């Protein structure tokens, strides 16, 4: 992965297969929904990350948040194993919370897992907090994209969130079996 940082990894707006021409090495392909802005970004050792929130909200007071993390020190890691570690912290931090694995498999040559984390009442905010996360095991890093809500979970949230995470992909210009043009999402209005 290029050390250029998150800007090279995140595509704003609707990326297209033509955008793949400028990519090098392994890349996380993600579309940030219209109306979301960078709330926070930076590096912490081998992890680079960013938090995106709706315009007008803050990283302390938000209703929806997309968190992108790239763990450069975890190469060919187990996405489910990583989620199990997050699960332990989540369950201990929120009484009455639940964590379930929704699915796992291989996309564009990369192992992935999607998990759901629910917390009926976060003790720190006195609000519900619900998160879906997609973890992708890359050759150069482990990639995590979370879509979280500080709202009660409704059925209407699930399909658009799963569609959104379904469009999150990893590709590698060095490997013919992991093409970047195929990783770009189809144009969608499904992002919540």
HELIX and SHEET records of a PDB file:
HELIX    1   1 UNK A    6  UNK A    8  5                                   3    
HELIX    2   2 UNK A   17  UNK A   22  5                                   6    
HELIX    3   3 UNK A   79  UNK A   93  1                                  15    
HELIX    4   4 UNK A  155  UNK A  166  1                                  12    
HELIX    5   5 UNK A  176  UNK A  178  5                                   3    
HELIX    6   6 UNK A  181  UNK A  183  5                                   3    
SHEET    1   A 2 UNK A  11  UNK A  12  0                                        
SHEET    2   A 2 UNK A  31  UNK A  32  1                                        
SHEET    1   B 2 UNK A  26  UNK A  29  0                                        
SHEET    2   B 2 UNK A 169  UNK A 172 -1                                        
SHEET    1   C 7 UNK A  36  UNK A  44  0                                        
SHEET    2   C 7 UNK A  47  UNK A  54 -1                                        
SHEET    3   C 7 UNK A  64  UNK A  71 -1                                        
SHEET    4   C 7 UNK A 142  UNK A 149 -1                                        
SHEET    5   C 7 UNK A 127  UNK A 137 -1                                        
SHEET    6   C 7 UNK A 110  UNK A 122 -1                                        
SHEET    7   C 7 UNK A  98  UNK A 107 -1                                        
END                                                                             
